[in-house]
């Protein structure tokens, strides 16, 4: 059985949306960065109105905590562009 340690989390602000990035360490010094993100028009809909919100989880491996974060940030830049803000969560 493998052990899992959550090492850091970040708030990602992009295109007026707030996403979270989580870094985890697994057995053998394997690191992963995951970003839970969504897209869609709206979260709630009234009867007879169109609306949806789809959630996705993007994961990237790395050789270190920083490498995993760099990998997921490369994906962020590809998906959303260079204009984003990243803050470490408390």
ABEGO torsion letter per residue (X at the ends): XBBBBBABBBBBBBGGBBBBBBBBBBBGGBBBBBBBBBBEABABBBBGBBEBBBBBBBBBBBABAAAAAAAAAAAAAAAAEABBBBBBBX
